[in-house]
Amino acid sequence: MATRIVQMALNQQQLELIDRTVASGVAADRAALVRHALRRYAARHLPPQDTNVRPDASARPNVAVG
């Protein structure tokens, strides 16, 4: 899977919400939470991928949040 860099501009309230969500144990850090959210969004809104291609399980989007 190709590496994709996602750049997000968040306001203070959004960062606080992300930090509270991370503190509740949903994810290890901000980047992990964003990756989780992107995967959930993709699963619901994007067409299914070709089932003959197995994505590398270690491949993760490179996400910088802050």
N, CA, C and O atoms as a printed pandas DataFrame, in Angstrom:
     atom_number atom_name residue_name chain_id  residue_number  x_coord  y_coord  z_coord
0              1         N          MET        A               1    0.848   -1.168    0.000
1              2        CA          MET        A               1    0.000    0.000    0.000
2              3         C          MET        A               1    0.894    1.232    0.000
3              4         O          MET        A               1    1.898    1.278    0.711
4              5         N          ALA        A               2    0.540    2.198   -0.773
5              6        CA          ALA        A               2    1.312    3.424   -0.866
6              7         C          ALA        A               2    1.156    4.244    0.406
7              8         O          ALA        A               2    0.080    4.297    1.000
8              9         N          THR        A               3    2.235    4.875    0.807
9             10        CA          THR        A               3    2.188    5.754    1.966
10            11         C          THR        A               3    1.515    7.049    1.565
11            12         O          THR        A               3    1.813    7.619    0.516
12            13         N          ARG        A               4    0.614    7.503    2.398
13            14        CA          ARG        A               4   -0.069    8.765    2.150
14            15         C          ARG        A               4    0.118    9.659    3.353
15            16         O          ARG        A               4    0.002    9.223    4.498
16            17         N          ILE        A               5    0.403   10.887    3.084
17            18        CA          ILE        A               5    0.553   11.862    4.161
18            19         C          ILE        A               5   -0.702   12.710    4.208
19            20         O          ILE        A               5   -1.120   13.288    3.204
20            21         N          VAL        A               6   -1.293   12.776    5.383
21            22        CA          VAL        A               6   -2.510   13.555    5.595
22            23         C          VAL        A               6   -2.146   14.712    6.506
23            24         O          VAL        A               6   -1.626   14.513    7.603
24            25         N          GLN        A               7   -2.419   15.911    6.048
25            26        CA          GLN        A               7   -2.148   17.096    6.852
26            27         C          GLN        A               7   -3.486   17.700    7.258
27            28         O          GLN        A               7   -4.351   17.946    6.417
28            29         N          MET        A               8   -3.643   17.935    8.551
29            30        CA          MET        A               8   -4.900   18.442    9.068
30            31         C          MET        A               8   -4.658   19.744    9.822
31            32         O          MET        A               8   -3.665   19.890   10.535
32            33         N          ALA        A               9   -5.567   20.671    9.656
33            34        CA          ALA        A               9   -5.548   21.907   10.437
34            35         C          ALA        A               9   -6.700   21.822   11.431
35            36         O          ALA        A               9   -7.867   21.799   11.039
36            37         N          LEU        A              10   -6.371   21.776   12.700
37            38        CA          LEU        A              10   -7.388   21.634   13.746
38            39         C          LEU        A              10   -7.332   22.829   14.681
39            40         O          LEU        A              10   -6.263   23.372   14.958
40            41         N          ASN        A              11   -8.502   23.229   15.161
41            42        CA          ASN        A              11   -8.520   24.313   16.137
42            43         C          ASN        A              11   -8.331   23.743   17.546
43            44         O          ASN        A              11   -8.291   22.525   17.725
44            45         N          GLN        A              12   -8.216   24.606   18.523
45            46        CA          GLN        A              12   -7.938   24.177   19.894
46            47         C          GLN        A              12   -9.020   23.245   20.429
47            48         O          GLN        A              12   -8.702   22.270   21.109
48            49         N          GLN        A              13  -10.271   23.517   20.143
49            50        CA          GLN        A              13  -11.365   22.680   20.625
50            51         C          GLN        A              13  -11.271   21.279   20.028
51            52         O          GLN        A              13  -11.497   20.296   20.734
52            53         N          GLN        A              14  -10.945   21.170   18.748
53            54        CA          GLN        A              14  -10.809   19.869   18.105
54            55         C          GLN        A              14   -9.641   19.080   18.693
55            56         O          GLN        A              14   -9.747   17.874   18.914
56            57         N          LEU        A              15   -8.518   19.774   18.947
57            58        CA          LEU        A              15   -7.369   19.101   19.553
58            59         C          LEU        A              15   -7.714   18.585   20.950
59            60         O          LEU        A              15   -7.315   17.481   21.323
60            61         N          GLU        A              16   -8.447   19.376   21.713
61            62        CA          GLU        A              16   -8.849   18.948   23.057
62            63         C          GLU        A              16   -9.756   17.733   22.989
63            64         O          GLU        A              16   -9.630   16.824   23.808
64            65         N          LEU        A              17  -10.662   17.700   22.034
65            66        CA          LEU        A              17  -11.537   16.538   21.860
66            67         C          LEU        A              17  -10.718   15.301   21.497
67            68         O          LEU        A              17  -10.945   14.221   22.043
68            69         N          ILE        A              18   -9.774   15.458   20.584
69            70        CA          ILE        A              18   -8.908   14.331   20.212
70            71         C          ILE        A              18   -8.120   13.858   21.432
71            72         O          ILE        A              18   -8.016   12.656   21.674
72            73         N          ASP        A              19   -7.567   14.791   22.199
73            74        CA          ASP        A              19   -6.787   14.419   23.375
74            75         C          ASP        A              19   -7.631   13.700   24.427
75            76         O          ASP        A              19   -7.164   12.750   25.056
76            77         N          ARG        A              20   -8.867   14.150   24.618
77            78        CA          ARG        A              20   -9.760   13.458   25.570
78            79         C          ARG        A              20  -10.089   12.060   25.083
79            80         O          ARG        A              20  -10.169   11.125   25.880
80            81         N          THR        A              21  -10.279   11.910   23.786
81            82        CA          THR        A              21  -10.588   10.595   23.222
82            83         C          THR        A              21   -9.394    9.661   23.389
83            84         O          THR        A              21   -9.561    8.494   23.743
84            85         N          VAL        A              22   -8.191   10.170   23.136
85            86        CA          VAL        A              22   -6.977    9.365   23.332
86            87         C          VAL        A              22   -6.848    8.989   24.809
87            88         O          VAL        A              22   -6.523    7.845   25.130
88            89         N          ALA        A              23   -7.099    9.938   25.705
89            90        CA          ALA        A              23   -6.994    9.676   27.140
90            91         C          ALA        A              23   -7.985    8.608   27.599
91            92         O          ALA        A              23   -7.727    7.901   28.574
92            93         N          SER        A              24   -9.112    8.487   26.905
93            94        CA          SER        A              24  -10.106    7.473   27.281
94            95         C          SER        A              24   -9.702    6.074   26.829
95            96         O          SER        A              24  -10.360    5.092   27.173
96            97         N          GLY        A              25   -8.612    5.984   26.054
97            98        CA          GLY        A              25   -8.102    4.666   25.681
98            99         C          GLY        A              25   -8.499    4.178   24.311
99           100         O          GLY        A              25   -8.226    3.026   23.976
100          101         N          VAL        A              26   -9.125    5.000   23.514
101          102        CA          VAL        A              26   -9.545    4.585   22.174
102          103         C          VAL        A              26   -8.340    4.334   21.285
103          104         O          VAL        A              26   -8.367    3.441   20.437
104          105         N          ALA        A              27   -7.280    5.118   21.472
105          106        CA          ALA        A              27   -6.067    4.976   20.662
106          107         C          ALA        A              27   -4.864    5.367   21.511
107          108         O          ALA        A              27   -5.001    5.990   22.564
108          109         N          ALA        A              28   -3.681    4.986   21.029
109          110        CA          ALA        A              28   -2.454    5.252   21.779
110          111         C          ALA        A              28   -2.028    6.716   21.721
111          112         O          ALA        A              28   -1.451    7.235   22.677
112          113         N          ASP        A              29   -2.310    7.379   20.605
113          114        CA          ASP        A              29   -1.921    8.770   20.441
114          115         C          ASP        A              29   -2.791    9.423   19.370
115          116         O          ASP        A              29   -3.665    8.780   18.790
116          117         N          ARG        A              30   -2.543   10.700   19.117
117          118        CA          ARG        A              30   -3.357   11.439   18.137
118          119         C          ARG        A              30   -3.303   10.797   16.757
119          120         O          ARG        A              30   -4.335   10.604   16.115
120          121         N          ALA        A              31   -2.107   10.470   16.306
121          122        CA          ALA        A              31   -1.954    9.897   14.964
122          123         C          ALA        A              31   -2.699    8.569   14.849
123          124         O          ALA        A              31   -3.337    8.305   13.830
124          125         N          ALA        A              32   -2.623    7.738   15.877
125          126        CA          ALA        A              32   -3.328    6.451   15.846
126          127         C          ALA        A              32   -4.838    6.661   15.793
127          128         O          ALA        A              32   -5.547    5.918   15.114
128          129         N          LEU        A              33   -5.328    7.670   16.508
129          130        CA          LEU        A              33   -6.765    7.961   16.479
130          131         C          LEU        A              33   -7.203    8.421   15.090
131          132         O          LEU        A              33   -8.252    8.004   14.598
132          133         N          VAL        A              34   -6.404    9.275   14.461
133          134        CA          VAL        A              34   -6.744    9.746   13.120
134          135         C          VAL        A              34   -6.710    8.586   12.126
135          136         O          VAL        A              34   -7.591    8.481   11.273
136          137         N          ARG        A              35   -5.702    7.711   12.223
137          138        CA          ARG        A              35   -5.659    6.531   11.342
138          139         C          ARG        A              35   -6.907    5.672   11.520
139          140         O          ARG        A              35   -7.495    5.197   10.548
140          141         N          HIS        A              36   -7.298    5.482   12.776
141          142        CA          HIS        A              36   -8.504    4.701   13.079
142          143         C          HIS        A              36   -9.741    5.343   12.433
143          144         O          HIS        A              36  -10.556    4.656   11.818
144          145         N          ALA        A              37   -9.864    6.649   12.579
145          146        CA          ALA        A              37  -11.012    7.361   12.013
146          147         C          ALA        A              37  -11.011    7.286   10.490
147          148         O          ALA        A              37  -12.065    7.107    9.879
148          149         N          LEU        A              38   -9.849    7.421    9.877
149          150        CA          LEU        A              38   -9.773    7.343    8.414
150          151         C          LEU        A              38  -10.140    5.954    7.911
151          152         O          LEU        A              38  -10.827    5.820    6.899
152          153         N          ARG        A              39   -9.687    4.927    8.608
153          154        CA          ARG        A              39  -10.054    3.552    8.214
154          155         C          ARG        A              39  -11.556    3.329    8.319
155          156         O          ARG        A              39  -12.159    2.736    7.424
156          157         N          ARG        A              40  -12.167    3.800    9.409
157          158        CA          ARG        A              40  -13.618    3.644    9.569
158          159         C          ARG        A              40  -14.370    4.398    8.485
159          160         O          ARG        A              40  -15.337    3.885    7.923
160          161         N          TYR        A              41  -13.928    5.613    8.192
161          162        CA          TYR        A              41  -14.566    6.400    7.145
162          163         C          TYR        A              41  -14.449    5.682    5.799
163          164         O          TYR        A              41  -15.429    5.569    5.062
164          165         N          ALA        A              42  -13.260    5.205    5.489
165          166        CA          ALA        A              42  -13.033    4.524    4.211
166          167         C          ALA        A              42  -13.891    3.268    4.103
167          168         O          ALA        A              42  -14.434    2.978    3.037
168          169         N          ALA        A              43  -14.017    2.531    5.184
169          170        CA          ALA        A              43  -14.810    1.302    5.154
170          171         C          ALA        A              43  -16.278    1.594    4.843
171          172         O          ALA        A              43  -16.956    0.775    4.223
172          173         N          ARG        A              44  -16.760    2.739    5.265
173          174        CA          ARG        A              44  -18.168    3.083    5.055
174          175         C          ARG        A              44  -18.436    3.824    3.749
175          176         O          ARG        A              44  -19.539    3.743    3.209
176          177         N          HIS        A              45  -17.442    4.543    3.239
177          178        CA          HIS        A              45  -17.703    5.446    2.120
178          179         C          HIS        A              45  -16.985    5.131    0.822
179          180         O          HIS        A              45  -17.366    5.652   -0.226
180          181         N          LEU        A              46  -15.961    4.299    0.859
181          182        CA          LEU        A              46  -15.211    4.008   -0.355
182          183         C          LEU        A              46  -15.578    2.634   -0.888
183          184         O          LEU        A              46  -15.943    1.751   -0.112
184          185         N          PRO        A              47  -15.488    2.435   -2.199
185          186        CA          PRO        A              47  -15.798    1.116   -2.749
186          187         C          PRO        A              47  -14.781    0.087   -2.255
187          188         O          PRO        A              47  -13.642    0.437   -1.946
188          189         N          PRO        A              48  -15.188   -1.166   -2.181
189          190        CA          PRO        A              48  -14.269   -2.209   -1.714
190          191         C          PRO        A              48  -13.041   -2.307   -2.612
191          192         O          PRO        A              48  -13.114   -2.086   -3.821
192          193         N          GLN        A              49  -11.916   -2.642   -1.994
193          194        CA          GLN        A              49  -10.673   -2.821   -2.731
194          195         C          GLN        A              49  -10.688   -4.177   -3.427
195          196         O          GLN        A              49  -11.483   -5.050   -3.081
196          197         N          ASP        A              50   -9.809   -4.349   -4.405
197          198        CA          ASP        A              50   -9.648   -5.619   -5.105
198          199         C          ASP        A              50   -9.244   -6.685   -4.088
199          200         O          ASP        A              50   -8.229   -6.533   -3.408
200          201         N          THR        A              51  -10.018   -7.753   -3.974
201          202        CA          THR        A              51   -9.746   -8.786   -2.976
202          203         C          THR        A              51   -8.565   -9.668   -3.348
203          204         O          THR        A              51   -8.103  -10.452   -2.518
204          205         N          ASN        A              52   -8.065   -9.563   -4.572
205          206        CA          ASN        A              52   -6.903  -10.352   -4.964
206          207         C          ASN        A              52   -5.599   -9.725   -4.497
207          208         O          ASN        A              52   -4.550  -10.366   -4.550
208          209         N          VAL        A              53   -5.652   -8.497   -4.049
209          210        CA          VAL        A              53   -4.463   -7.793   -3.585
210          211         C          VAL        A              53   -4.531   -7.722   -2.073
211          212         O          VAL        A              53   -5.496   -7.211   -1.504
212          213         N          ARG        A              54   -3.500   -8.237   -1.429
213          214        CA          ARG        A              54   -3.464   -8.214    0.028
214          215         C          ARG        A              54   -2.587   -7.063    0.481
215          216         O          ARG        A              54   -1.382   -7.078    0.228
216          217         N          PRO        A              55   -3.156   -6.064    1.145
217          218        CA          PRO        A              55   -2.348   -4.938    1.602
218          219         C          PRO        A              55   -1.370   -5.385    2.682
219          220         O          PRO        A              55   -1.657   -6.300    3.453
220          221         N          ASP        A              56   -0.236   -4.743    2.729
221          222        CA          ASP        A              56    0.760   -5.019    3.750
222          223         C          ASP        A              56    0.178   -4.627    5.099
223          224         O          ASP        A              56   -0.208   -3.476    5.304
224          225         N          ALA        A              57    0.116   -5.578    6.014
225          226        CA          ALA        A              57   -0.495   -5.317    7.316
226          227         C          ALA        A              57    0.269   -4.257    8.103
227          228         O          ALA        A              57   -0.304   -3.588    8.963
228          229         N          SER        A              58    1.550   -4.104    7.814
229          230        CA          SER        A              58    2.332   -3.123    8.555
230          231         C          SER        A              58    2.222   -1.720    7.962
231          232         O          SER        A              58    2.683   -0.755    8.571
232          233         N          ALA        A              59    1.622   -1.601    6.795
233          234        CA          ALA        A              59    1.514   -0.287    6.140
234          235         C          ALA        A              59    0.495    0.559    6.882
235          236         O          ALA        A              59   -0.636    0.135    7.119
236          237         N          ARG        A              60    0.913    1.755    7.243
237          238        CA          ARG        A              60    0.017    2.682    7.937
238          239         C          ARG        A              60    0.169    4.052    7.302
239          240         O          ARG        A              60    1.262    4.425    6.876
240          241         N          PRO        A              61   -0.921    4.802    7.238
241          242        CA          PRO        A              61   -0.785    6.161    6.743
242          243         C          PRO        A              61    0.139    6.957    7.665
243          244         O          PRO        A              61    0.112    6.778    8.883
244          245         N          ASN        A              62    0.937    7.817    7.092
245          246        CA          ASN        A              62    1.804    8.689    7.849
246          247         C          ASN        A              62    0.991    9.927    8.208
247          248         O          ASN        A              62    0.723   10.769    7.350
248          249         N          VAL        A              63    0.599   10.036    9.472
249          250        CA          VAL        A              63   -0.295   11.112    9.879
250          251         C          VAL        A              63    0.412   12.015   10.880
251          252         O          VAL        A              63    0.951   11.545   11.882
252          253         N          ALA        A              64    0.405   13.288   10.609
253          254        CA          ALA        A              64    0.957   14.266   11.549
254          255         C          ALA        A              64   -0.192   15.140   12.039
255          256         O          ALA        A              64   -0.846   15.820   11.248
256          257         N          VAL        A              65   -0.432   15.116   13.342
257          258        CA          VAL        A              65   -1.507   15.905   13.932
258          259         C          VAL        A              65   -0.893   16.815   14.974
259          260         O          VAL        A              65   -0.086   16.380   15.795
260          261         N          GLY        A              66   -1.274   18.062   14.939
261          262        CA          GLY        A              66   -0.744   18.926   15.999
262          263         C          GLY        A              66   -0.821   20.364   15.686
263          264         O          GLY        A              66   -0.408   21.195   16.495
